[in-house]
């Protein structure tokens, strides 16, 4: 089961990378969202899927039962979902604004529109 889960997460991450490297702006944004979901699944899978008991302490207990779910990966994934949603909203607005100003969503055309390397205003590329 864990090998199937790892393969599924790897396929989702590969699809996210493939979409992010696309020339189309909308595919880049969708790829960013898919890649964020793959990262969330990786963090969530690190916390074990086995235990089904909620991470709630009974009255008078001082520590969590061994069969309880780990609450830390759940909290991290919940925080990551909120952050990735904010990033997705930002990139959608930025993409819409770039599309509106440039009348194109082809990233290669944006690259061609950059100033030449000899332009004194353009910062030098560090290698």
Helices and strands as residue ranges (DSSP letters): H 2-20, H 25-46, H 71-102, H 107-112
